[in-house]
Structure formats: structure tokens, C-alpha cells
Amino acid sequence: MIILAETPLDRAQAKRERIERELKKCPDFQLYLLAKSRQDLARMERLLMQIPTFRLWRTLANSIELWRTLANSA
């Protein structure tokens, strides 16, 4: 079933979800998702930033979070 994204936010979320499914195949990304401390997250991010798809996933995640923050404050 194909669901058409209606807004730029919908498209960004759909793309982020597709990328995340692919990244979940990577053990380092799994560790990133499990990391609890800021120190562990920062270390894993430095490692994963070498992967272009992770950089895109991170950019999309940050953009979506920013949009939600702005929408909730309006």
C-alpha cells in the first residue's frame, strides 16, 4: 500500500523512517539508539557521522523536531 505524503513534514517523516529502517541493520546505529548518556551519544554520533545516510537521518530528525517545537509554541 502506498500512502502519498501531503505536506513537506509528512515527506520528511516518511523519508526519515525509510532511512532509519536501513540504518537499523547497522550494529553501530543499534548501539546509538540504545545509548543513554550524553557522552555515549556524542561518541556514537562522531562515529556514525562518517555515514552519509546517518547524516541525512540526523538532519531530518533535527528538522522535524524543530518544526514540532515551533508548532507547539505558536
N, CA, C and O of each residue as an XYZ file, in Angstrom:
296
protein
N       0.845     -1.170      0.000
C       0.000      0.000      0.000
C       0.899      1.244      0.000
O       1.794      1.366      0.837
N       0.666      2.129     -0.905
C       1.431      3.368     -0.998
C       0.582      4.501     -0.451
O      -0.546      4.730     -0.886
N       1.164      5.211      0.526
C       0.479      6.361      1.102
C       1.212      7.609      0.621
O       2.419      7.742      0.819
N       0.489      8.507     -0.002
C       1.098      9.730     -0.508
C       1.246     10.739      0.621
O       0.284     11.030      1.333
N       2.442     11.268      0.780
C       2.668     12.305      1.778
C       2.072     13.606      1.269
O       2.246     13.966      0.105
N       1.375     14.302      2.137
C       0.663     15.501      1.709
C       1.447     16.782      1.948
O       1.295     17.739      1.189
N       2.265     16.826      2.959
C       2.984     18.051      3.290
C       4.491     17.778      3.290
O       4.917     16.623      3.314
N       5.292     18.841      3.261
C       6.742     18.635      3.365
C       7.120     17.900      4.658
O       8.048     17.090      4.664
N       6.406     18.180      5.742
C       6.680     17.487      7.000
C       6.385     15.995      6.861
O       7.166     15.162      7.320
N       5.271     15.659      6.236
C       4.931     14.244      6.010
C       6.015     13.552      5.189
O       6.415     12.428      5.493
N       6.483     14.229      4.153
C       7.532     13.646      3.307
C       8.834     13.471      4.077
O       9.521     12.461      3.924
N       9.171     14.457      4.904
C      10.395     14.367      5.705
C      10.303     13.215      6.697
O      11.268     12.474      6.881
N       9.147     13.061      7.334
C       8.977     11.971      8.288
C       9.041     10.614      7.592
O       9.649      9.679      8.113
N       8.428     10.504      6.438
C       8.451      9.243      5.694
C       9.881      8.898      5.264
O      10.303      7.745      5.361
N      10.608      9.886      4.797
C      11.993      9.653      4.370
C      12.855      9.256      5.561
O      13.661      8.331      5.465
N      12.686      9.960      6.697
C      13.443      9.625      7.904
C      13.157      8.185      8.332
O      14.078      7.461      8.709
N      11.911      7.769      8.278
C      11.541      6.410      8.673
C      12.161      5.372      7.743
O      12.620      4.327      8.203
N      12.179      5.653      6.427
C      12.810      4.720      5.475
C      14.307      4.596      5.760
O      14.860      3.496      5.777
N      14.947      5.735      5.982
C      16.388      5.721      6.265
C      16.660      4.986      7.574
O      17.615      4.214      7.670
N      15.825      5.225      8.579
C      16.013      4.575      9.875
C      15.905      3.056      9.763
O      16.662      2.331     10.408
N      14.976      2.577      8.954
C      14.860      1.121      8.759
C      16.151      0.542      8.186
O      16.583     -0.540      8.585
N      16.757      1.258      7.260
C      18.026      0.802      6.685
C      19.157      0.889      7.703
O      19.972     -0.027      7.814
N      19.203      1.990      8.445
C      20.270      2.173      9.427
C      20.190      1.146     10.553
O      21.213      0.793     11.140
N      18.997      0.668     10.857
C      18.842     -0.312     11.939
C      19.542     -1.623     11.632
O      19.714     -2.455     12.523
N      19.945     -1.821     10.394
C      20.711     -3.011     10.017
C      22.171     -2.888     10.457
O      22.910     -3.872     10.471
N      22.574     -1.671     10.814
C      23.951     -1.379     11.219
C      24.075     -1.517     12.741
O      23.359     -0.839     13.477
N      24.976     -2.389     13.225
C      25.136     -2.575     14.680
C      25.485     -1.275     15.415
O      25.032     -1.069     16.541
N      26.274     -0.406     14.803
C      26.638      0.854     15.452
C      25.415      1.751     15.644
O      25.309      2.454     16.648
N      24.501      1.725     14.687
C      23.283      2.522     14.829
C      22.411      1.943     15.939
O      21.780      2.689     16.688
N      22.376      0.630     16.046
C      21.629     -0.005     17.136
C      22.177      0.449     18.490
O      21.415      0.739     19.412
N      23.500      0.507     18.597
C      24.115      0.979     19.841
C      23.765      2.441     20.106
O      23.526      2.833     21.248
N      23.738      3.240     19.046
C      23.359      4.649     19.170
C      21.950      4.771     19.746
O      21.708      5.592     20.630
N      21.033      3.965     19.251
C      19.657      4.018     19.736
C      19.544      3.581     21.196
O      18.652      4.030     21.916
N      20.441      2.714     21.623
C      20.412      2.223     22.999
C      21.177      3.113     23.974
O      21.000      2.993     25.186
N      22.012      3.989     23.467
C      22.851      4.837     24.323
C      21.978      5.712     25.219
O      20.977      6.276     24.777
N      22.370      5.811     26.463
C      21.609      6.592     27.442
C      22.307      7.902     27.796
O      21.660      8.946     27.882
N      23.599      7.855     27.999
C      24.303      9.055     28.456
C      24.653      9.967     27.284
O      24.805      9.520     26.147
N      24.775     11.248     27.590
C      25.167     12.226     26.561
C      26.538     11.876     25.993
O      26.786     12.035     24.798
N      27.412     11.402     26.852
C      28.767     11.052     26.437
C      28.740      9.910     25.419
O      29.430      9.967     24.401
N      27.950      8.883     25.693
C      27.835      7.756     24.757
C      27.202      8.196     23.441
O      27.649      7.794     22.367
N      26.156      9.026     23.526
C      25.501      9.519     22.311
C      26.474     10.324     21.454
O      26.529     10.152     20.237
N      27.234     11.195     22.094
C      28.184     12.025     21.356
C      29.258     11.161     20.687
O      29.638     11.413     19.543
N      29.739     10.156     21.393
C      30.761      9.263     20.828
C      30.209      8.498     19.634
O      30.876      8.375     18.606
N      29.000      7.989     19.767
C      28.389      7.233     18.671
C      28.090      8.153     17.483
O      28.263      7.753     16.332
N      27.648      9.366     17.755
C      27.374     10.310     16.664
C      28.636     10.612     15.870
O      28.611     10.649     14.640
N      29.741     10.827     16.580
C      31.008     11.105     15.873
C      31.359      9.955     14.945
O      31.817     10.177     13.824
N      31.151      8.744     15.398
C      31.432      7.564     14.587
C      30.472      7.475     13.394
O      30.893      7.234     12.262
N      29.193      7.669     13.662
C      28.170      7.495     12.629
C      28.119      8.632     11.618
O      27.626      8.440     10.507
N      28.619      9.815     11.978
C      28.592     10.944     11.043
C      29.412     10.671      9.789
O      29.292     11.398      8.803
N      30.230      9.650      9.813
C      31.002      9.265      8.630
C      30.114      8.593      7.590
O      30.515      8.444      6.435
N      28.920      8.189      7.988
C      27.974      7.518      7.091
C      26.994      8.573      6.550
O      26.239      9.161      7.324
N      26.999      8.816      5.236
C      26.119      9.861      4.670
C      24.640      9.672      5.001
O      23.935     10.656      5.228
N      24.160      8.445      5.032
C      22.738      8.232      5.332
C      22.418      8.592      6.772
O      21.313      9.048      7.067
N      23.379      8.391      7.679
C      23.149      8.803      9.064
C      23.082     10.319      9.145
O      22.231     10.860      9.851
N      23.962     11.011      8.436
C      23.928     12.480      8.435
C      22.574     12.981      7.943
O      22.015     13.916      8.516
N      22.045     12.368      6.889
C      20.737     12.767      6.367
C      19.645     12.457      7.392
O      18.765     13.284      7.629
N      19.697     11.280      7.994
C      18.713     10.896      9.010
C      18.733     11.895     10.158
O      17.682     12.329     10.628
N      19.921     12.256     10.606
C      20.088     13.202     11.725
C      19.549     14.580     11.354
O      18.881     15.223     12.163
N      19.835     15.033     10.139
C      19.336     16.328      9.675
C      17.812     16.331      9.622
O      17.174     17.285     10.067
N      17.234     15.275      9.084
C      15.774     15.176      9.027
C      15.173     15.131     10.428
O      14.174     15.800     10.693
N      15.771     14.352     11.325
C      15.257     14.242     12.695
C      15.307     15.600     13.392
O      14.357     15.984     14.074
N      16.405     16.323     13.224
C      16.529     17.651     13.840
C      15.515     18.625     13.255
O      14.914     19.408     13.990
N      15.322     18.584     11.950
C      14.366     19.486     11.289
C      12.939     19.202     11.743
O      12.164     20.126     11.992
N      12.602     17.941     11.849
C      11.252     17.559     12.286
C      11.031     18.003     13.731
O       9.970     18.532     14.064
N      12.022     17.791     14.581
C      11.905     18.207     15.980
C      11.780     19.724     16.097
O      10.988     20.219     16.899
N      12.546     20.455     15.313
C      12.457     21.915     15.310
C      11.066     22.364     14.873
O      10.482     23.262     15.479
N      10.539     21.745     13.831
C       9.212     22.106     13.349
C       8.162     21.859     14.453
O       7.285     22.690     14.689
N       8.273     20.699     15.121
C       7.313     20.384     16.193
C       7.409     21.392     17.341
O       6.392     21.818     17.887
N       8.634     21.765     17.699
C       8.830     22.737     18.766
C       8.207     24.073     18.395
O       7.527     24.698     19.208
N       8.442     24.506     17.165
C       7.881     25.778     16.707
C       6.362     25.718     16.630
O       5.681     26.678     16.990
N       5.829     24.594     16.160
C       4.382     24.448     16.038
C       3.709     24.440     17.410
O       2.611     24.975     17.566
N       4.362     23.836     18.401
C       3.784     23.779     19.744
C       3.864     25.109     20.473
O       3.061     25.379     21.366
N       4.828     25.943     20.096
C       4.975     27.236     20.765
C       4.095     28.319     20.138
O       3.954     29.412     20.685
N       3.512     28.001     18.995
C       2.685     29.006     18.308
C       1.285     29.058     18.860
O       0.465     29.848     18.392
